[in-house]
Amino acid sequence: MQPQGRYIARMSQDTTLTRLPILIAPNPVLKAKARRVTDSDADVVRAIVPRMLAAMYDAPGIGLAAPQIGLSLRLAVIDIQRDGARQPMVLVNPEIIAASKEMAPREEGCLSLPGQYAEVTRPVQVKVRYLDAQAIRQEIEADGLLATCLQHEIDHLDGVLFVDHLSALKRNILMRKLAKEQRLKAAG
C-alpha cells in the first residue's frame, strides 16, 4: 500500500469513479496556458488525480493533462505501461529543464483529437523537473516514447496541441477531419 501523499491518496483501482469528460479540440480551454499548482490546490489535486488516471485508462490513453478535463492547472498523469504493468506518474508543475539537440519524428495522437494522428518531430531526450504525488521534487531523464509523452503533456499545459507542431496545411486537414467526425458522431 502506498502511503497517503500530499496530493493524492493511494492509487485505487476504483471503478466507481465518475468518468471525466475529455475536452475535444477546438475547445478554447485547450489553447490556454494553465496556472501553476499551489499549496491551496492540494485538495483539488488529491481529488482529481485518481479520476484523471481512470479517464486516461478508460479512453484508453497514455497521458492526460488537466486542461483536457477543463481544469487550468499545471498537472498531468502519464503511464506508458512498460512491460504491460501500470506504472502511473503524476506530474505537478512539470518543466523541461534540458532537451537534446537531436530530433526525431514519432507518430502522435491525442485524447482531445480522437482518431487523429500525425508525425511530430521533437527532441529525442528530455530532462523534466516536477513534483510527484507526494509533493516531492523529482527529475527524470527520458527518451523514446516517455520523452515524447512528457513533451506532449507539458505542451498541453502551455496551451499547445500536437497539431500546432505541424504545417498549417496538415493542421487544417486534421482539424477539418476531426470536426466532420464529431458532427457525424453528434448526429448519431
C-alpha positions in Angstrom: 0.0 0.0 0.0 1.3 3.4 -0.9 1.3 6.0 1.9 -1.1 8.9 1.7 0.7 11.7 -0.2 0.2 15.4 -0.1 -1.6 15.5 -3.4 -3.1 12.1 -3.7 -4.2 9.2 -1.5 -3.1 5.8 -2.6 -3.9 4.9 -6.2 -7.0 2.8 -6.2 -8.5 0.6 -8.9 -11.9 2.1 -8.0 -14.1 1.7 -11.0 -16.9 3.7 -9.3 -15.2 7.0 -10.1 -17.3 9.3 -12.1 -16.0 9.4 -15.6 -14.4 12.7 -16.5 -15.3 14.2 -19.9 -12.3 14.9 -22.1 -12.5 18.2 -24.0 -12.3 17.9 -27.8 -10.4 20.5 -29.9 -11.0 23.3 -30.8 -12.3 23.9 -27.2 -10.7 27.2 -26.1 -9.6 25.8 -22.7 -7.1 23.6 -24.6 -5.4 26.7 -26.0 -4.9 28.5 -22.7 -1.8 28.3 -20.6 -2.5 26.5 -17.3 -1.6 28.1 -14.0 0.9 26.6 -11.5 -0.4 24.3 -8.8 -0.1 25.9 -5.4 -0.5 24.6 -1.8 -4.1 25.9 -1.8 -4.8 23.4 -4.7 -3.8 20.3 -2.8 -7.4 19.2 -2.1 -8.4 19.7 -5.7 -5.4 17.8 -7.0 -5.9 15.0 -4.5 -9.5 14.6 -5.6 -8.9 14.8 -9.3 -5.8 12.7 -9.9 -7.4 9.3 -9.4 -10.3 10.4 -11.7 -7.8 11.6 -14.3 -6.0 8.3 -14.2 -9.3 6.4 -14.6 -10.3 8.6 -17.6 -6.9 8.1 -19.2 -7.0 4.3 -18.8 -10.6 4.2 -19.9 -10.1 6.3 -23.1 -7.5 4.4 -23.5 -4.5 6.7 -23.5 -1.0 7.1 -22.1 -1.2 10.6 -20.9 -3.8 13.2 -19.8 -3.3 16.9 -18.8 -5.6 18.8 -16.5 -6.6 21.3 -19.2 -8.0 18.3 -21.2 -10.7 17.9 -18.5 -11.3 21.6 -18.2 -9.0 22.3 -15.2 -6.5 25.0 -15.8 -3.7 23.6 -13.6 -0.2 22.5 -14.4 -0.9 18.9 -13.7 -0.6 15.8 -15.8 -0.7 12.0 -15.5 1.2 9.6 -17.7 1.5 5.8 -17.9 3.3 4.3 -20.9 2.8 0.8 -19.2 6.2 -0.7 -19.8 6.0 -4.5 -19.7 2.2 -4.3 -19.7 2.1 -3.2 -16.0 0.5 0.0 -14.9 3.1 2.5 -13.6 1.3 5.8 -13.3 3.3 9.0 -13.0 1.8 12.2 -11.5 3.5 15.4 -12.6 2.7 18.6 -10.7 4.2 21.8 -12.2 6.4 19.9 -14.7 9.0 21.7 -16.7 11.5 20.7 -19.3 14.9 21.7 -18.0 17.0 20.2 -20.7 16.4 18.7 -24.2 18.7 17.0 -26.7 19.7 18.8 -29.9 19.0 15.5 -31.7 15.4 15.5 -33.0 13.3 12.6 -34.3 9.8 12.2 -35.7 7.2 10.0 -33.9 3.5 9.5 -34.6 1.4 11.2 -32.1 -2.3 11.2 -31.3 -4.3 12.9 -28.5 -7.4 12.2 -26.5 -8.6 15.7 -27.3 -8.2 15.0 -31.0 -9.7 11.4 -31.2 -8.7 9.4 -34.2 -6.2 12.0 -35.5 -2.6 11.1 -35.8 0.5 12.7 -37.4 4.3 12.6 -37.2 5.7 15.3 -34.9 9.4 16.0 -34.6 10.6 16.6 -31.1 13.9 16.3 -29.1 14.9 12.7 -28.7 15.7 13.1 -25.0 14.4 15.4 -22.3 15.1 16.1 -18.6 11.9 17.1 -16.7 11.6 18.5 -13.2 8.3 18.1 -11.3 6.6 17.4 -8.0 5.3 13.8 -7.6 2.1 12.6 -5.9 3.7 13.1 -2.5 4.8 16.7 -3.5 8.4 15.6 -3.6 10.6 17.3 -6.1 11.8 14.8 -8.8 13.8 14.9 -12.0 13.5 12.3 -14.8 15.6 11.9 -17.9 13.7 10.2 -20.6 14.0 9.1 -24.2 11.8 7.3 -26.7 8.0 7.1 -26.0 8.3 8.5 -22.5 10.2 11.6 -23.7 7.5 12.2 -26.4 4.7 11.7 -23.9 6.3 14.1 -21.4 6.7 16.8 -24.0 3.2 16.2 -25.4 1.6 16.6 -21.9 3.7 19.6 -21.0 2.7 21.2 -24.3 -0.9 20.8 -23.1 -0.1 22.8 -20.0 1.2 25.6 -22.3 -1.9 25.6 -24.5 -0.2 23.7 -27.3 -1.7 20.7 -29.2 0.4 18.3 -31.2 -1.2 19.7 -34.4 0.4 23.0 -33.6 3.8 21.4 -34.5 2.5 20.6 -38.0 2.4 22.8 -41.1 -0.7 24.9 -41.4 -1.9 22.7 -44.3 -1.6 19.5 -42.3 -3.1 21.0 -39.2 -6.1 22.4 -41.1 -6.7 19.0 -42.8 -6.7 17.2 -39.4 -8.9 19.7 -37.7 -11.5 19.7 -40.6 -11.5 15.9 -40.4 -12.0 15.9 -36.7 -14.8 18.5 -36.9 -16.5 16.3 -39.6 -16.2 13.2 -37.4 -17.5 15.0 -34.4 -20.6 16.3 -36.4 -21.3 12.7 -37.6 -20.9 11.4 -34.1 -23.3 14.0 -32.7 -25.8 13.3 -35.5 -25.7 9.7 -34.3 
